[in-house]
Amino acid sequence: MTEPCFGVLLAGGLARRMGGGDKALRAIGGKPILARVIAALQPQCAGLVLNANGDPARLAEFGLPVVADDVPGFKGPLAGILVGLDWIAAHRPDVAFVVSAPTDTPFLPRDLVARLRDARAQKGAEIAVASSGGGTHPVIALWPVGIRQDLRHALVEEDLRKIDGFTARYRVAYADWPVAPYDPFFNANEPGDLAAAEAIAAKQE
């Protein structure tokens, strides 16, 4: 029997390149990017938790628990992953693994969790990371819940902010996806990316 996996959706960023606001709420193909991320990951996970800072009421329509960073200072996605791990440890102690994904990636693969699990098992690794087109996507990864104390120490005591800096301390496996007809890890960072995403979404319909 496969152990349950929970999803941590990361919407805690400042979206400076998008001009501020919530990237996750920008619409692509008539749907908020966050709705697309939820639709991709919900069938693959035992549940989802959303990391977002600010007023959680703006995200209430999505029906997910919302948790804000609890590490002082804006420390990026690692802080969101940490608070997600802590929430899952408190509310779902039966869950041993978490998949993290940013909420600006509208085309996540439907086999993300399965392939990350397989890569981790085949390599005897502790963490599995997604890759495509010769590049890695460390924010899209499979994490054991049991690393949360080490992660908190790295963030609070060492002020470590780069995901690669943290994962370098562990055995890491990579699961690779093709980038044709499109990169499944395409992320909408800038206003121009929204037009590219609309073109991809139109071909999917």
Secondary structure, DSSP 8 states (H G I E B T S, - for coil): ----EEEEEE-----GGGTSS-GGGSEETTEEHHHHHHHHHGGGSSEEEEE--S-GGGGGGG---EE---SSS--THHHHHHHHHHHHHHH-TT--EEEEEETT-TT--TTHHHHHHHHHHHHT-SEEEEEETTEEEEEEEEEEGGGHHHHHHHHHTS----HHHHHTTS-EEEEEE--SS--TT----SHHHHHHHHHHHHHH-
